[in-house]
Each structure stands twice: as structure tokens, then as C-alpha cells.
């Protein structure tokens, strides 16, 4: 089949129109940089659109971060309950896109098939065309390729990854085992507890469970208000506070955590311990093997179940890109500040990280860095070269003082306070101003005139 080649060497390519791609599009508009966005789905929103094929979002999904902390700069969530529902989040993204006039730059139903480097530029193959761009920003999201653990034996019931779960009606009259105790796993386990005939949750290790609301306010607001505390002191305070509030977790049949609080992905769930204490959800240790409908555990116990849901996380994937172009770290990427490739000066990965705070505010800081870097490259001011020098000298570990547990998920972890400190330090070195809400005021007021930027 003949493929047309289109010269876009003065433009930048964003792959994906989810939260990451939208944040990058707004940042480019603010800097006056020309770009195109390619989205394989028919609409914006990424995984938050429940009709997007392959999305891991289920009917009752909520943010684990609060409404107050979760919005993009200069565009807060509208008033409502503390933790926005899925429907509110996708509506917010549509309002964000409409307010800044982003949809006119997006090519919908346009799946990027291949990205290849040639002669210092990037060839992007999409819709039987090859477009040659100055840079490529991979903003396609990291929650699309499920991670499955290797468990000996076979299971003859219904088994699937949590990405394929949609509604608690799927649990009716079923004996259900949830494997994994991340935030999604715990949420789905509480839905199973309230709807299944029997509900179990298998955990490889002990976890710390944080209530979503503390002292009358969302936990992330409470933590932000106490960011002045040195990390070890904050860790000590949180640990003792949880001990007072929750007591000994082994009372619930749970394993005692071997790590201190904040040294793994925070599990924010106010319901799971209640479900366990009411007998509606029964905790189990790691799985030893599967045998028909029977699941055997490492403590010698066994149960019979009808279905298994693997809430065992995701692996970053770039189906359109040769994996050799990526610097890997566990299930994520090891790029500088999670987004700057050390191998290729104009290849970026936006949103491919795990963190302990609201995602959208982090995405826009990543996006601002990328936009300023490319603007410097275009204007030949030198900050782009300086950034690459820093990237090649520094490891760029964003875990800060946290001694994270050793797991693939935590290899590319981003502590929100460490990240923000690193961004401020980097911007001072490069002479860049930190982004503020006023940077986007003109875009809101004059979005109709912005088409000239990318014409």
C-alpha cells in the first residue's frame, strides 16, 4: 500500500488525547509551538472515557485524590463531593478541552502505527501517511497493558484482569477472589464484598491502609498542609496516627506490613477494613497454586471460587515504538524527570510514572518542562542543551528520601514533594519561570484565534 510522506519538521507530535496529551497541548499553545495530536479513540479523555476500548475504568471509579487537589492549574474542578466520580472526571476533561480550544488540533480515530527515528527527526505512521516531526511526545498512558503474575496450575472458572471489570453485577451469585491490594484492587474487593456470594482478597504482603478522609478533610489536603514537616517526622506522625486509629491490622487477618508507612503506593480506602470486620470480605495470603476451581495459598489454606480478578497493575508499553528507544525501570520508564529520554533528545514520555499525589497537576509540570525545552531548542537559547547535560549527569530518581519497597511498580516512583522541589531547582538552573495560572488566561479568552498557531 502506498504511503504518503508529509513534511511536519517544524511541528511536534503528541500521541494520545487523554489527560497527558491535553496537558501537553495546552502547554504548547501557551508557548506558541505548532503541534498535532493523534488519538486512536473517537473522543478525548483517554482511560476516563469508559467507552474507550481497553480502558481500565469501571462504572464506580472515583479519584483517590481530592477534588481540591486534582485540577489543572487555572482550571479547578467545579464544586462537589470530595472525591470526583468517573462521570465528573470525563466531563471535566471535556470542559478543559473546550475552554482552551484543544479539540481542533486533535486527529480522532487515528491510531499511530509506528514511530521511527530518521536523520534527526521522527517518522510517525498514521492513517496510511508518514508524517515527519521534529519531536514526539508519547502521552498514550501506562494503564493499558495488564500485568499478570505467574501462578502455577490452571483455573477452570472465569478469570480476568481488573481492566476488564466494569460493574458489580458481574459478582452476583459468585464466589470471587481479588488478587492484589492496590487502590483499584481494594475498591473492586469492596464491591465484591457487597455483591458476591463470597468475597476474598489475596495479598502478597502486608499493607498500610489510609482513610481517604482525615480530621474532617481529604487525606491529600491534610498531607499538603503538613509538607513543612521533615519526611521522617511526617512518616513517624502518620504511622503513629494510623496505629491509634486502626490498631493492629493482624486482628483483621491481614499480614503485618514489613515496610513503614509511605514506603509503598498509598492505599487510600476507607471501606476495606469495614468490609473485613463485618465478614463480607476475607483476606488471604499469597497464592501457591491453582487447581480447577480451588485456590491454594502459601499458609496451607484453600478456597473454591467461581471467578478471579487480577488487580495486579500495569506495565508501560509503547506498541508504536521500538522498545530499544526506551530506558526501562521495572514496569515504568527511567527517563530524566520521567519524561526526557537520554537516548534521543526529542523523544518524550509523559505520564509514565507511579506517584503518591493527584496526577493532573504533575502532568502539567511535566508538559511545561517539555514545552520550554522545545521552545529553547527552537530559539537556540541554550537551556535545552543545559537540560540534557544535567540529565546525563543525574540519575533523576524522584523517590527522594523514601525507602520504597523493592518491586517493579515502585522502580519509577514519583514522590510529589521531591518532584516539586526538583522542578523548582531545575527551573532556577535554567532560568525558567515556574508556570502560573495566568500563563493560560489569554488562551481561555482567545481560544478561537489560536488556530493560527498550528495552521
Secondary structure as UniProt FT lines:
FT   STRAND          4..15
FT   HELIX           19..31
FT   STRAND          35..38
FT   HELIX           46..48
FT   TURN            50..51
FT   TURN            53..54
FT   TURN            59..60
FT   HELIX           67..70
FT   TURN            73..74
FT   HELIX           86..99
FT   TURN            100..101
FT   HELIX           103..105
FT   STRAND          106..107
FT   TURN            108..109
FT   STRAND          112..118
FT   TURN            119..120
FT   STRAND          121..126
FT   TURN            127..128
FT   STRAND          129..138
FT   STRAND          145..146
FT   STRAND          153..155
FT   STRAND          158..161
FT   HELIX           162..164
FT   HELIX           168..171
FT   STRAND          175..179
FT   HELIX           183..195
FT   STRAND          198..202
FT   STRAND          209..210
FT   STRAND          213..214
FT   TURN            215..216
FT   STRAND          217..218
FT   HELIX           219..225
FT   TURN            226..228
FT   HELIX           231..246
FT   HELIX           249..252
FT   TURN            261..262
FT   STRAND          267..268
FT   HELIX           272..277
FT   TURN            278..279
FT   STRAND          282..284
FT   STRAND          287..292
FT   STRAND          294..297
FT   TURN            298..299
FT   STRAND          302..304
FT   STRAND          307..310
FT   STRAND          314..315
FT   TURN            319..320
FT   HELIX           323..325
FT   STRAND          328..329
FT   TURN            330..331
FT   STRAND          332..333
FT   TURN            337..339
FT   TURN            345..346
FT   STRAND          347..349
FT   STRAND          354..355
FT   HELIX           359..379
FT   HELIX           383..393
FT   TURN            400..401
FT   HELIX           408..410
FT   TURN            411..412
FT   STRAND          413..414
FT   HELIX           416..430
FT   HELIX           437..440
FT   HELIX           441..445
FT   HELIX           447..452
FT   TURN            453..454
//
